[in-house]
Amino acid sequence: MTKKKVILTTEAPQPRGPYSQAVIHNGILYISGQGPVDPVTNKLIKGTIEQETTRTLENIKAIILEAGGDLENVLKITCYLADIDDFSAFNHAYKGYFIKEPPARTTIQAAKLISDIKIEMDALVAV
C-alpha cells in the first residue's frame, strides 16, 4: 500500500486547524480548501470577487508547485461562492489561470463561508 505524503509550503497560508494544505497519494495531489489569505501576513484579503479569486488561485498554485506539479496538471477544482451572482466576475478571474485545456470544475453557492470570504476552492492534481 502506498503511503501518503503531506505537502506544506510557506508560499501558501498555513493550516488553521487539524488538516494539511495538501496530501499526495498514488500520484494525486488533494488540496484542502483554500481561500483568499495572504501567506506572508496570514490575514484574509477581503476585496472584490476577482481579487479574492486571484489570491485563492495563487495559494493553490503555490501548493501545486511545492508538490512538483503545475497548473496544467489540475484535474478538478471545486469552487464555493458566497454569492452565485458573482459567477461571471469569478469566471473572468479564473479563466486567466486555465487558458488551455481547463480542468473539470464544479461551482456552487455555499450557504456561508468562514470569515465571510467570497470564495473557497479545493483541487485534485496529477503529480
N, C-alpha and C positions, 0 to 999 in steps of 0.2 A: 504494500500500500504506500502510495506517495505521501510524503509529509507536506504540510502546508508551510509557506514561508510568509512571514509578516513583513510588510513594507512600511517604512516610516521615513519621511523626509522633513527637513526643516523648511523646505520650499513651499509647503502646504500647511494649513492650520493643524495644530496638534489636537489630538482627540480630546474631547471634553467629557468623556465618560469611559466606561469599560468596553471599548471597541478599538479596532485597528483602523488606520487610514485605509489600508488595503491588505488583501491576502492573495497569494498566488497558490493555486492548486491545479495540478495536471495541465499546465500551460494556459490557464485562465486567471486573469487578474480581476478580483472582485473589489471594486472601490466602494467604500462606505459613502453614505450620503454626505455631500459637500455643499456648503453654502458660501455666501459672499463674505468670507472672513479674510482679513489681511494677515498673511502668515508672519509678517515681521512684528506687528503690534498685537496680533491675536484678537483684534477688535472687528466687530461687524462693520461692513461697508453698507450703509443704508443710502440708497440712491434710486435712480430710475431702474426699471427692469433691465434695460440694456447694460447699465453699469454693474448691476448685481449678477447678471448672466455672465458677463465677461470675467468678473473676479472668480466666480464659481468654476468656469471652464479653465481658467488659468490654474486654479488649485488642482483640478482633475489632471490637467496636462503635466503638472509638476510631479504628481504621484506616478503617472504613467512613465515619465522619463526616468524617475528613480528606479522603477521596476525593469528598465531596459527596453521599453516599448516606445511607441509614438502614436499620435492621434489617428494615423491611417489604420491602426490595428484595433480601433474601438469597434466592438461588435454590436453593443446595445447600450442605450442610455435611457434611463427613466427620469423624467422631469416632472417636478411637483411645483405648480404655480399657485401662489396665494390667490391670484385673480386671473381667471381664464380670459378675461378681456385684455390682458397683457400679451396674449398669444402672438399677435402679429409683430409687436415690438421685440418680444423674446426671440422669435424666429429670425428676425433681422440680425440680431447679435450672434445667435447660434450658428447661422449658416456660414459665417466667416471662418469658423473653425473646421468645418467639414465641407469643403468645396467639391472634392471629387469623391465619389462613392461614399456618401454619408452612411453612418451606422443605422441599424434599426432603432426605432425610438417610440416610446410611449410618453405622452404628455397629458397630465391630468390636473384638475384643480383640487388642491388639498384643502380641507376644512380650515386648518390653521397650521402654520409652520412656526417652529421655535423662534422666539425673539422677534416675531412679526417680520421675518425676512420675506422677500417676494418670491424666492426660488430656492429649491434644493434639487440636487441631481446625484444619482449614483450611476455606475457604469460597469460593464463587463468588457474586458480587453484581452485579446490573444497576445501572449508574450512568449 
